[in-house]
Amino acid sequence: MPRRLYSCTPSRLNAWLDCRRRYRFTYLDRPQPSKGPAWAHNSVGASVHNALAAWWREPYERRTPLTAATLLTSGWITEGFRDGEQSARWLARARDLVSGYVATLDPSDDPVGVERTVATRTKVIALSGRIDRLDRRGDELVVVDYKTGRRPLTQDDARSSLALAVYAIAASRMMRTPARAVELHHLPTGEIVEWRHTDESLGRHLSRAEEIALEAADADDRYRAAVSSDASSAPSRRSRSAPAWDTGPGGPAPHAPPQPRPAEPEPRPSADPGNPGAAWPSKDDLRRERASVGPAAVPAEIDALFAPSPGPICGWCDFRRHCPEGLAAAPERRPWDGLAE
């Protein structure tokens, strides 16, 4: 039988390369293990990306720096900041960032796509992803990616980016138009870093994506086979990181005596008038429920297959709390530590 195509995004492929344990927690364990708090620098990046996408969707006459600042303010994401004062300070910075950037753009030069999803297939993978902006320059397409991080960019960042390369391939195939140039627009400095691929360099990136996909697909299959076999032979097993009172569908774990559940919160107004007991969960309810989710219990050989890659980046990992190696490899980062204060 032909092998099923491995469906993926560049983010999934890069996650496999960066840390196989994080890959497993992100894409395989269900329910997904609970993550740490939101990162403030991600909030800044998402707010800026959303504002720039919305700016291009405005009518031509409204594509002004003031409109960009207004869109940024109305869509500002406040998660991860130390306090309201820090959030307000970064809101002001981000307003200047987007208004200064759009002032360099020609509002009449409509992109081919904004937040455009592209996809392509080979004999190995079905790959898709979303491009920040897709421009037409003459007879070619250009893939544009916005960057808001504090680290200055180099031409090597554009040249070596697997995501940008496969986006160029997918866009070219979908629109039947050559796409070889990729650009990183670093908003904090206003710098544009460009790289122009050849057909050969794009082919090397696509071959690399297939190699990664074959490794990850084989690991995925082994994970699913082991977990399904393990579940059928021991249905009462549960996550080793779940709290003792979380009995789950199979009852309490045999090694931990049942514990009383936490006190139930005050009931909220019914979500269903016909059923007085059906109340909408509060945010606190959802946080408590999410905090109880630990990694799936897997056989030792599967845990070894998805071994971690401990290093300094572990301090920024969303799943750090579930990884002893990551806890030992790097100090814990505060949610706002990624900001260039």
N, C-alpha and C positions, 0 to 999 in steps of 0.2 A: 504494500500500500504506500502511496506517496505520503511524505511527511507533511503534516499540517504546517501552514505558514506561521511563523512566530510574529504575533501582532505586538508592536512596540512603538515607543516614542524615543527620541534621542535621550530624554531624561531617564528612561528606564535602562537604556544601554549604559549610560554613564554611571547610574547607580550600581550596576553590576561591577563595573570597573573599580569604582571607588571603595565599596564595602559590601561584601555579599550578605552580611547579616542585615545591614540596613535595607538592602534589596529585598530580602525575605520579609522583613517586617512591613515594608511598604507595599509589596505587590502580591505576596502569597498568604501570609497569616490572615485568617478571617475568623472572628473580627480582628481588625487591625489593632496592634498594641497601642495603648494611649501615648500620645505625644506630649512633649513638654510645652511650655507657654509659647505664645506667638513671639516672633522676632520683630523688633521695631524697624530694622533696616529692610525687612521684607515688606512691612506696611508702607514704608516710603516708596519702595520700588513699585509695588502694585498700584499705589495711588497715582504715581507719575505715569505709568503705562496706561492706566485707565483714562486719565485726563487727556493724554495725547491721542489715544484712539478716538475718544469722544470729540476732540477738536476737529479731526478730519471729517467727522460725520456732520458737523455743523454746515449750514449754508455758507457759500463763499464769503458773503459780506460780514459774517460773524467770526471769521477765522482771524482773530486778532490776539495779541498777547493778553489783553484784559480777559477775553473769553477763556483762554487757557487757564489763567489764574483762578477764574470763577469756577471752572469745571473741577480744578484740583481741590479747591476749598470745599465744594459741595460733596465731593466723593472721598474726602480724607478718611483714611483708616487709622484709628487711634490705638490699635492693639500693640502691646509690647513696650510702650514707652514707660519711663519711670514714673511720670506723673503728668498732670495736665499742662504744667508749665513747659516741660520738655516737648510734649506733643505740639503745643502752640508754636514753640520756637522752630521746630522742624517743619511745621506747616508753612511758616513764613519763608523758610529757605526753599522749600519745594515749589512754592508759588514763584519765587524768583527764578528757579531752575527752569520750569516749563515755559514761563513767559519769555525768558531770555532765549530759550531754544527755538520756540516757534517764530520769534522775531527774525531768525535767520532763514526761515522757510518761505517758499513762494506759495501763498495760499491757493493760487489758481492751478498749481501743478498737482492735480489729484493723483494719489497713488493707485496702482492696480489693485491693491488690497491692503486692508488694515485689520490686524488680528485675524489674518487669513489662514484657514486650515488647509494644508496641502498633504498629499499622500502619494505613495508610490509602492510598487511591489517588485520583488525579484522572485527567484525560485526558492528563496529561503525566508524572506521577511515580508510582512505587510507593515510598512512604516508610515506614521503620520505625525504631524506636529503643527504648531501654530506660529506663524511669522508675525513679528511686531508690525512690519511694514514692507510692502513689496512695491518697488518703484520701477518705472520704465524709463530707461535712458537710451534714446535712440532706438535701435532695433533689438536691445537686450533688456533683460530684467535684472534688478539688483535687490538682493536680500539685505534688509536693514534691521539691525537689532539694537534696542536701546539699553544702555547700561547706566546705572545710578550708583554703583559701589564706589568706595573711596580709593581703591587701588587703580593707579594709572594703567592704561592698556598699551600693549605693544602689537606690532604687526603679526607677531607669532600667535597672539591670541586669536586673531581672525583666521590665520592660515591653518591652525591646528584644530579649529572648532569642528567637531563632528556634526553638531546640530546644524550649523550654518551650511556646511557642505551638502548634507542630505536634503535640507530645505531647498537649496538651489537646484538639485537634481529633480526633486518632486515638482517644484514650480515649473521648471523647464518642460517636463513631460506632460504636466496637466495643461499648460497653456501653449505648448508647441512653439516655444520661444526660447532662444538661448539664455541661460542664466549662469554666469560664471563669476560675477563680482559679488563679494559679500562685504558688508560694512558694519562696524561697531561704532555707535554714536555715544560717546561718553559725555553725558550731560553736565556733570560737575565741572569739567574742564572745557567743554565745547569741542573737544578733539574728535575727529573722525578717523578711524583706523580702517584701512581698506586692504583687501587681498583679492587678487584676480586668479581664479583657479584655471587650470587646463583640464581638458577631458581626462587626461591621465590622472591628475591629482584628485579629481572628483571620483574617478573609478576606484582609486586606492581607498578613499574614505568609505565608499559604499561596500567594498570588499571587507574592510575592517568592521563595519557595522554587521555584516553577515557572520563574520567570525565570532564576534561577541554574542550575537543572537543564537548561534548554534550551541555555544557553551551554556548560556542562560536557559535555553529551551530544554536541554538535557537535564539540567539541575531542576528545573520546574517539574519535569515529568517524574523525576525520582522523588521529589518532595510530595507530589500528589499521590503517587503510588504508596509511599510509606505512610503518609498521614491517613489515607483511606483504609489501608490495611490495619493500621494501629487502632483506628476508631472502631472498626468492625470487631476486632478481638478484645478491646477494652473500652466499651462505650462510656464507662464512668470516669475516664480520665479527663482532666481539665488542665488549664494553664497552670504551670508551676508558679507563675508570678501573680495569680489572682488571689485576692484576699480570702481568708479562711471562711468568711461567712457567705461568699459567693458560691452557692451550691451548684448552680447551672442545671442543665437538664438531667444530668446523671446523679444528682444528689451530692452531698459533701464528699470531699476527697477522703480516701480511707485513712490517710496519715494525719488528718487534722479533725478534731472533734467539732461538731457543729457549733457555731457561735451565734449569739443573737444578732439579728440585723439592726442597723442603725435606726434610730427613731424616725418614723415617717414624717415628712414635712406636712405643714398645714395644707389641707386640700384646697385646690384652686377652683375657680368656676368651671363647671362641667364643659367639656369639649363637645358633648353630645347631649342635648336637652332630654332625649329619651333615655339616657343612661346616666343617672346622677353620679355614678362612680368614675366616669370617664373624664378625667381632668387633663388639661394641657400640661405637659411637663415644664417646669420652670428652668431657667438657665442653670441654677444651682443644682437642680435634679440631674440635668444632663451632664454637668461637670462631675458630679459624684459617680454617675454611672460610667462615664468615660474613664475616670481615674482607676476604676477597678479592672480594666482590661490589661492583661499581661500577654506575653508571647505565647503562642501555641506550644503545647507539649509535643515534642518531636523526638524520634529515636536519636541516639548518640551519633550515628553515622550521618544523619541529615544535619544535625547541628554542626558537625565538622565540615560538611560540604559547604555550608553557608557560614564559614568562619569569618570573624571580623578582621578589619585592617586597622588596628589601633594606631593613632597618631595625633598630632595637634588638632586636626579637624574634628576629632571626637568631642571637643568642647562645644561644638556648634550643632551636634547631631540631635534631631528631634526625639530619637529613641534612646538617648544616653542612659536614662534611668534603668533600662532593661539589659544593659551590657556591662558586665564587670570589667572587661578589658578596656572598654571605652572610659569608664569611670576612673580607671587607674592611669590611662594614657594622657589625660589632659584635664586641667581644672575646669570647673563649671563656669560657663559664661552667663552673665546676666542678659536678659532679653534685649537690652539697649546697648550692649557692648559693641555691636557691629556698626554703630553710628560713628561718623567722623567728628567727634566732639572736639 
